Amino acid sequence: MTVAPSDPSELKRAVHAHWTAEPCGTRQVGGQSRRDYFDTIERERYELEPFIPQFARFSESKGLRVLEIGVGAGTDHVQWLRNGAVATGVDLTDAAIALTRERAELEGLAHDLRQADAERLPFDDNTFDIVYSYGVLHHTPDTTKSIAEVFRVLKPGGSARLMLYHYPSWTSILLWGVHCVAKGKIWHGPRWATYQFLESPGTKSYTLPELDQLLAAFRDRHYEVVFLGGDLLSYRRSAKYQSAFHKAAWKLYPRGLVQKFGKAWGHGTLIEVRK
Ligand SMILES: C[S@@+](CC[C@H](N)C(=O)[O-])C[C@H]1O[C@@H](n2cnc3c(N)ncnc32)[C@H](O)[C@@H]1O
């Protein structure tokens, strides 16, 4: 069974290797041209998680200093640029920065993109009006440090909009079922399964009280739990999940019931807090 490295530097290297091999959102995406490729990534992202534009409020960012941490394939980042934000984007991997740069340049958008670590941001205190980070800070080994960095670089009164993984969730139950229960290792709980098997190694998830503690330095703290693709098995199946069993599970999964009755167990928490 995979075990995420316990040494933080080794874990950071494993996180880096994971996201270099498959930048977020690019799985099995084709396209005749690079423009088609990026358009497909964008269409699929907002079909799967249609609440993102309303949460991020890209359209209200003209002239504001925005920092996006963990740009991935750059889909949200180009929204800030298209809407006239004075945006800076960082990511741990050069692969993500190269993709986002390519994408901005295809659209003729000026950009400021650099490789940087969320745990040591290369910016002065009180620099940004908005810090945005979607699905990123639960992947870094020292999430507490990265949250302190968000606080530090935000201007007083500035807004942080973050998505962090929520616990308990259907995603974590499904991971537990497949990786632990099915292998007779029931004592490893759903959170452990998320830590070991969801995306890069060492992925954390937080209950709402834990999040509130993590973000205690901020004021006006708002949380909304939402379904992500894993809760409804609406993502493309990755290489790990190609067997006949997984194919059947994807087909038979009671999405309608989960959607109707299970929202409190969504895997995402949309967070908005103020410095
Ligand atoms: C799940 S992807 C999310 C990407 C993008 N925000 C999105 O929603 O598609 C996670 C991203 O976080 C980046 N990341 C992980 N740890 C990081 C760190 N310590 N500093 C900066 N970026 C990090 C990864 O390289 C990867 O691009």
The ligand as an SDF file (V2000), in Angstrom:
LIG
                    3D

 27 29  0  0  0  0  0  0  0  0999 V2000
   -5.4190   20.3000   -7.7420 C   0  0  0  0  0  0  0  0  0  0  0  0
   -4.2950   21.3710   -8.5750 S   0  0  0  0  0  0  0  0  0  0  0  0
   -5.2690   22.8530   -8.6030 C   0  0  0  0  0  0  0  0  0  0  0  0
   -4.8810   23.7670   -9.7000 C   0  0  0  0  0  0  0  0  0  0  0  0
   -5.8830   24.8960   -9.9900 C   0  0  0  0  0  0  0  0  0  0  0  0
   -6.0160   25.7930   -8.8760 N   0  0  0  0  0  0  0  0  0  0  0  0
   -7.2130   24.2780  -10.3300 C   0  0  0  0  0  0  0  0  0  0  0  0
   -8.1660   24.4300   -9.5820 O   0  0  0  0  0  0  0  0  0  0  0  0
   -7.2750   23.6100  -11.3680 O   0  0  0  0  0  0  0  0  0  0  0  0
   -3.0930   21.6980   -7.3240 C   0  0  0  0  0  0  0  0  0  0  0  0
   -2.0030   22.6680   -7.7720 C   0  0  0  0  0  0  0  0  0  0  0  0
   -1.3460   23.1400   -6.5880 O   0  0  0  0  0  0  0  0  0  0  0  0
    0.0210   23.2580   -6.8580 C   0  0  0  0  0  0  0  0  0  0  0  0
    0.7320   23.2310   -5.5760 N   0  0  0  0  0  0  0  0  0  0  0  0
    0.8500   22.2020   -4.6990 C   0  0  0  0  0  0  0  0  0  0  0  0
    1.6010   22.5690   -3.6390 N   0  0  0  0  0  0  0  0  0  0  0  0
    1.9580   23.8460   -3.8420 C   0  0  0  0  0  0  0  0  0  0  0  0
    2.7560   24.7870   -3.1240 C   0  0  0  0  0  0  0  0  0  0  0  0
    3.3380   24.4570   -1.9870 N   0  0  0  0  0  0  0  0  0  0  0  0
    2.9270   26.0170   -3.6460 N   0  0  0  0  0  0  0  0  0  0  0  0
    2.3540   26.3780   -4.8190 C   0  0  0  0  0  0  0  0  0  0  0  0
    1.5910   25.5340   -5.5600 N   0  0  0  0  0  0  0  0  0  0  0  0
    1.3940   24.2860   -5.0750 C   0  0  0  0  0  0  0  0  0  0  0  0
    0.3180   22.0560   -7.7520 C   0  0  0  0  0  0  0  0  0  0  0  0
    1.5240   22.1880   -8.4490 O   0  0  0  0  0  0  0  0  0  0  0  0
   -0.9130   22.0600   -8.6410 C   0  0  0  0  0  0  0  0  0  0  0  0
   -0.7330   22.8390   -9.7890 O   0  0  0  0  0  0  0  0  0  0  0  0
  1  2  1  0
  2  3  1  0
  2 10  1  0
  3  4  1  0
  4  5  1  0
  5  6  1  0
  5  7  1  0
  7  8  2  0
  7  9  1  0
 10 11  1  0
 11 12  1  0
 11 26  1  0
 12 13  1  0
 13 14  1  0
 13 24  1  0
 14 15  1  0
 14 23  1  0
 15 16  2  0
 16 17  1  0
 17 18  1  0
 17 23  2  0
 18 19  1  0
 18 20  2  0
 20 21  1  0
 21 22  2  0
 22 23  1  0
 24 25  1  0
 24 26  1  0
 26 27  1  0
M  CHG  2   2   1   9  -1
M  END
$$$$
